[in-house]
Amino acid sequence: MPFANTRRSYDVLSSNIYLDQSKFNNHEANIIKRISQQKLLQRRKLSRKEYRQLLAASQQWVCTLCEKRLTETSLVSSFNKLEIDHKPALHEIKNKLWYQILEDYNLPVDKLLSLKKKGESSTDLDKLIIDSNNVLDFLKKYWPKVKKKFHCFIVHKECNRTKSKNQLRLANKERKIIHTECPKPLYDNYIKLSRALTA
């Protein structure tokens, strides 16, 4: 690895370590990003530790949830207090994916509700029930649409726990709405898909 990627500039070396801490932090962040970039260009995978360091460096060591410092000591020693979070949240992914699937099968919500109320079926509904019954194969088709919008962050464990509780309430609310919209065989397959996504 070239020394230029790791050596400190004159500006950093001439700074006061106590008064100009941001310059040292920026320098450290740049080193982590460069090393990570080199490994990826060489088609080498990042270790879990390297990935967490890269996320922290990309965020300037600030938690994206509470906007406070991730750590006051070294990042490595505090890893047990940090977790990887992602956007969109799982319940948002499931919700958006589900309605995309209904659209692809020509089954808007008002049509689904009408079929459920009348106890009827349709060619589109039958096809969706059959196709979605094989959960893993079905997800392979739709996963590329999901992963493009997937972004990860590193956050305080406690912040993530609080966020997760709020998201669980939203997920339960959305699940109940989908339950009212879907005939039972289709809703059963929705539950299978939800479990497969969170497995």
Secondary structure, 3 states (H helix, E strand, C coil): CCHHHCCCCHHHHCCCCCCCHHHHHHHHHHHHHHHHHHHHHCCCCCCHHHHHHHHHHHCCCECCCCCCECCCCCCHHHHHHEEEEEECCHHHHHHHHHHHHHHHCCCCHHHHHHHHHHCCCCHHHHHHHHHHHCHHHHHHHHHHHHHCCCEEEEEEHHHHHHHHHHHHHHHHHHHHHHHHHCCHHHHHHHHHHHHHHHC
